[in-house]
Amino acid sequence: MNTIDSGSAIVVHGGAGAGRDLDDGCAHAARAAREQLEQDGDALDAAIAAVLVLENDSRFNAGTGAALGLDGSTIEMDACVMDTRGRLGAVAGLRAVRNPVLVARDVARTPHCLLSGEGAERFARAMGHVPFKEVSDKARRAHQKMIDQLASDGQAMPGVDNNDFARFWNYACSPAFAGKSGCDTVGAVVRDQDGHFAVAGSTGGSAPSLLGRVGDTPIIGSGFYAGPHGAVAATGIGEHIMRHMLASTVYHWIAAGTALDEALRRGVGLFPDDVPIGLIAVSRTEAGAFSNAPMPQAVVRHG
């Protein structure tokens, strides 16, 4: 999906492979972003507003819908923000917060770009983010499905032996492997009326994964990138995305003059078909999304 428009533009995704039946959630998020722009918010305000809607919708693997770790109790989340006004912030392995994207926004106000683990959680509390430890019913069902699949002959993660998760187990409890679960991310890219670009993203983590696993979402250039030529967000299996520095790679293709739609397709084409990958982007004149698996998405434009 690709559109040409020199005004503002918003593209939102809900995770590669999450299914197009969640498009309504992305549409709601895109409307929230547009409202921010109409109220004189800038591109980053709008991108964060979109991601907040998705974090608060437990159907998505972010915030309130974050995935359970292999132990069935741990939740570790990542989030990011970046714009062309110089703001850059991310969190990794963050626990017990409802809206990780807001903590990433707060990190962007500090001397640092990325906070992780205990330090990120302590920072969140210092910034006034109250503890949040609820687990969605969807996350519990997905965890049980994952455990069942790990005990079966099917791969729970493309290209990874199920036994590796027991072999390298690092949770406090013992493994108890008795579908393929979420590697979903949510994200938004925005071009505002002043020609500035921004990206924001959030994920409830990948499952199955070892304790402390960090994917592409908070890694600048891998899961997200914004510069003077546009903004890009990626979704899919982070271990594959990071090897290609996907968001930065696609951004620089666009900056070099590649049509946005072609750049997105080329980026997704770097991966095998059995690895779910999705991309969204805005440039100076275009906005679009592309994935190799059903991906919730929405585009809003304003001339």
NORZI-V910904 format. One record per residue. N is the residue number from 1. SS is DSSP state (A for helix, B for strand, O for the rest). PHI is phi in radians with two decimals (NA if undefined). D_CENTER is the distance of its C-alpha to the mean C-alpha in Angstrom with 2 decimals. Layout:
n & ss & phi & d_center
N & SS & PHI & D_CENTER
N & SS & PHI & D_CENTER
This chain:
n & ss & phi & d_center
1 & O & NA & 19.26
2 & B & -2.56 & 20.44
3 & B & -2.34 & 22.31
4 & B & -1.93 & 24.46
5 & O & -2.88 & 24.83
6 & O & -1.58 & 25.91
7 & O & -1.51 & 25.00
8 & B & -1.32 & 21.70
9 & B & -2.65 & 18.75
10 & B & -2.38 & 15.44
11 & B & -2.26 & 12.94
12 & B & -2.23 & 10.24
13 & B & -2.26 & 8.37
14 & B & -2.11 & 7.92
15 & B & 1.92 & 7.10
16 & B & -1.08 & 9.76
17 & O & 1.56 & 12.77
18 & O & -1.33 & 12.18
19 & O & 1.74 & 15.20
20 & A & -1.32 & 16.50
21 & A & -1.23 & 18.18
22 & A & -1.74 & 15.19
23 & A & -0.97 & 15.67
24 & A & -1.09 & 17.53
25 & A & -1.13 & 14.65
26 & A & -1.19 & 12.90
27 & A & -1.09 & 16.40
28 & A & -1.07 & 16.87
29 & A & -1.12 & 13.79
30 & A & -1.14 & 15.13
31 & A & -1.12 & 18.52
32 & A & -1.09 & 17.52
33 & A & -1.14 & 16.25
34 & A & -1.11 & 19.51
35 & A & -1.05 & 21.54
36 & A & -1.08 & 20.33
37 & A & -1.13 & 21.52
38 & A & -1.22 & 24.72
39 & O & -1.68 & 25.33
40 & O & 1.26 & 25.29
41 & O & -1.27 & 21.81
42 & O & -1.67 & 20.34
43 & A & -1.03 & 17.24
44 & A & -1.22 & 15.17
45 & A & -0.96 & 16.68
46 & A & -1.20 & 15.64
47 & A & -1.09 & 11.97
48 & A & -1.13 & 11.89
49 & A & -1.03 & 14.08
50 & A & -1.12 & 11.85
51 & A & -1.15 & 8.86
52 & A & -1.03 & 11.79
53 & A & -1.03 & 13.11
54 & A & -1.27 & 10.25
55 & A & -1.12 & 10.26
56 & O & -1.55 & 13.98
57 & O & -1.84 & 14.04
58 & O & -1.20 & 14.39
59 & O & -1.26 & 14.02
60 & O & -1.77 & 10.21
61 & O & -1.46 & 8.76
62 & O & -2.94 & 7.82
63 & A & 1.00 & 10.79
64 & A & -1.16 & 13.88
65 & A & -1.87 & 12.72
66 & O & -1.03 & 11.34
67 & O & -1.30 & 12.83
68 & O & -1.40 & 16.18
69 & O & -1.25 & 17.10
70 & O & -1.04 & 20.03
71 & O & -1.37 & 22.53
72 & O & 1.41 & 21.67
73 & O & -2.41 & 21.30
74 & O & -1.45 & 18.83
75 & O & -2.17 & 15.30
76 & O & -2.19 & 13.24
77 & B & -2.10 & 9.96
78 & B & -2.18 & 7.95
79 & B & -2.77 & 6.93
80 & B & -2.67 & 8.10
81 & B & -2.51 & 10.46
82 & B & -2.83 & 12.89
83 & B & -2.55 & 15.71
84 & O & -1.63 & 19.08
85 & O & -1.75 & 21.09
86 & O & 1.74 & 20.38
87 & O & -1.56 & 17.76
88 & B & -2.64 & 15.25
89 & B & -2.71 & 13.84
90 & B & -2.67 & 11.46
91 & B & -2.27 & 11.90
92 & B & -2.39 & 11.82
93 & B & 1.07 & 13.48
94 & B & -1.41 & 13.96
95 & O & -2.06 & 16.06
96 & O & 0.97 & 17.75
97 & O & -2.36 & 15.90
98 & O & -1.29 & 15.06
99 & O & -2.23 & 12.68
100 & A & -1.01 & 10.93
101 & A & -1.11 & 9.89
102 & A & -1.27 & 13.69
103 & A & -1.24 & 14.45
104 & A & -1.06 & 12.42
105 & A & -1.05 & 14.49
106 & A & -1.19 & 17.53
107 & A & -1.04 & 17.02
108 & O & -1.11 & 17.22
109 & O & -1.59 & 20.70
110 & O & -1.63 & 21.89
111 & O & -1.26 & 23.41
112 & O & -1.89 & 20.39
113 & O & -1.93 & 16.95
114 & B & -2.54 & 15.39
115 & B & -2.07 & 16.61
116 & B & -2.38 & 16.20
117 & A & 0.94 & 17.77
118 & A & -1.03 & 20.91
119 & A & -1.09 & 21.05
120 & A & -1.14 & 17.69
121 & A & -1.20 & 18.95
122 & A & -1.09 & 22.35
123 & A & -1.09 & 21.00
124 & A & -1.03 & 19.15
125 & A & -1.12 & 22.52
126 & A & -1.09 & 24.38
127 & O & -1.55 & 22.34
128 & O & 1.62 & 23.22
129 & O & -1.46 & 20.18
130 & O & -1.30 & 22.04
131 & O & -1.06 & 21.48
132 & O & -2.47 & 19.51
133 & O & -2.29 & 19.91
134 & O & -1.35 & 19.95
135 & O & -2.02 & 18.74
136 & O & -1.28 & 18.19
137 & A & -1.07 & 20.65
138 & A & -1.09 & 18.05
139 & A & -1.12 & 16.60
140 & A & -1.17 & 20.26
141 & A & -1.14 & 21.09
142 & A & -1.13 & 18.22
143 & A & -1.13 & 19.37
144 & A & -1.11 & 22.91
145 & A & -1.08 & 22.11
146 & A & -1.12 & 20.40
147 & A & -1.08 & 23.49
148 & A & -1.08 & 25.78
149 & A & -1.24 & 24.19
150 & A & -1.09 & 24.42
151 & O & -1.52 & 28.09
152 & O & -1.80 & 28.59
153 & O & -1.50 & 29.11
154 & O & -1.41 & 25.81
155 & O & -1.31 & 22.94
156 & O & -1.42 & 20.09
157 & O & -2.46 & 17.90
158 & O & -0.93 & 19.00
159 & O & 1.39 & 21.43
160 & O & -2.12 & 21.67
161 & O & -1.24 & 24.87
162 & O & -0.95 & 24.45
163 & A & -1.14 & 27.15
164 & A & -1.09 & 25.11
165 & A & -1.22 & 23.22
166 & A & -1.37 & 26.65
167 & A & -1.10 & 28.12
168 & O & -1.85 & 25.68
169 & O & -0.86 & 25.11
170 & O & -2.36 & 24.54
171 & O & -1.44 & 24.14
172 & O & -1.21 & 27.17
173 & O & -1.63 & 28.32
174 & O & -1.60 & 29.48
175 & O & -1.15 & 27.55
176 & O & -2.41 & 28.58
177 & O & -1.51 & 27.49
178 & O & -1.21 & 29.75
179 & O & NA & 20.57
180 & O & -0.37 & 18.04
181 & O & -2.00 & 15.31
182 & O & -1.27 & 11.63
183 & O & -2.11 & 9.20
184 & O & -1.21 & 6.88
185 & O & -2.31 & 3.23
186 & B & -2.04 & 4.01
187 & B & -2.84 & 4.88
188 & B & -2.56 & 8.51
189 & B & -2.18 & 11.12
190 & B & -2.44 & 14.64
191 & B & -2.00 & 18.15
192 & O & -1.65 & 20.61
193 & O & -1.12 & 24.36
194 & O & -1.56 & 25.22
195 & O & 1.47 & 23.31
196 & O & -1.51 & 20.68
197 & B & -2.10 & 17.05
198 & B & -2.65 & 13.87
199 & B & -2.42 & 10.09
200 & B & -2.47 & 7.78
201 & B & -2.59 & 4.20
202 & B & -2.73 & 4.22
203 & B & -2.55 & 4.85
204 & O & -1.52 & 8.51
205 & O & 1.74 & 9.10
206 & O & -1.77 & 10.73
207 & O & -2.38 & 14.18
208 & O & -1.39 & 16.70
209 & O & -2.80 & 16.31
210 & O & -1.32 & 18.72
211 & O & -1.05 & 18.76
212 & O & 1.55 & 17.05
213 & O & -1.10 & 14.72
214 & O & -2.12 & 11.94
215 & O & -1.69 & 9.52
216 & O & -1.42 & 8.20
217 & O & -0.93 & 5.24
218 & O & -1.61 & 8.33
219 & O & -1.69 & 10.66
220 & B & -1.03 & 12.00
221 & O & 1.59 & 12.91
222 & O & -1.66 & 10.81
223 & O & -1.57 & 7.12
224 & B & -2.73 & 8.41
225 & B & -2.89 & 12.01
226 & B & -2.41 & 14.43
227 & B & -2.67 & 18.17
228 & O & -1.15 & 21.35
229 & O & -1.79 & 20.83
230 & B & 2.70 & 17.43
231 & B & -2.51 & 13.68
232 & B & -2.38 & 11.16
233 & B & -2.28 & 7.44
234 & B & -2.00 & 6.97
235 & B & -2.54 & 5.86
236 & B & 2.48 & 8.51
237 & O & -1.50 & 10.55
238 & A & -1.03 & 9.81
239 & A & -1.09 & 13.58
240 & A & -1.42 & 14.30
241 & A & -1.07 & 11.81
242 & A & -1.11 & 13.16
243 & A & -1.15 & 16.65
244 & O & -1.88 & 16.39
245 & O & 0.74 & 14.59
246 & A & -1.05 & 13.05
247 & A & -1.09 & 11.67
248 & A & -1.15 & 14.94
249 & A & -1.04 & 17.02
250 & A & -1.17 & 16.16
251 & A & -0.99 & 16.57
252 & A & -1.23 & 19.95
253 & A & -1.12 & 21.06
254 & A & -1.11 & 20.60
255 & A & -1.07 & 22.37
256 & O & -1.43 & 25.14
257 & O & 1.94 & 25.82
258 & O & -1.18 & 24.08
259 & O & -1.01 & 23.44
260 & A & -1.01 & 19.83
261 & A & -1.05 & 20.07
262 & A & -1.13 & 21.75
263 & A & -1.11 & 19.23
264 & A & -1.14 & 16.34
265 & A & -1.11 & 18.70
266 & A & -1.11 & 19.87
267 & A & -1.12 & 16.49
268 & A & -1.11 & 15.78
269 & O & -1.18 & 19.43
270 & O & -1.25 & 19.02
271 & O & -2.03 & 17.94
272 & O & -1.05 & 20.16
273 & O & -1.11 & 19.98
274 & O & -1.49 & 19.31
275 & O & -1.84 & 15.95
276 & O & -1.15 & 13.34
277 & B & -2.44 & 11.54
278 & B & -2.44 & 10.30
279 & B & -2.43 & 10.34
280 & B & -2.27 & 10.85
281 & B & -2.80 & 13.19
282 & B & -2.24 & 16.02
283 & B & -2.17 & 19.18
284 & O & -1.16 & 22.48
285 & O & -2.28 & 23.68
286 & B & -2.32 & 21.07
287 & B & -2.62 & 17.82
288 & B & -2.95 & 16.34
289 & B & -2.54 & 13.99
290 & B & -2.73 & 14.79
291 & B & -2.66 & 13.92
292 & O & -1.75 & 16.26
293 & O & -2.51 & 15.40
294 & O & -0.93 & 15.39
295 & B & -2.28 & 12.17
296 & B & -0.98 & 12.34
297 & B & -2.78 & 12.61
298 & B & -2.72 & 14.82
299 & B & -2.27 & 16.63
300 & B & -2.23 & 18.92
301 & B & -2.23 & 21.54
302 & B & -2.60 & 24.41
303 & O & -1.27 & 27.30
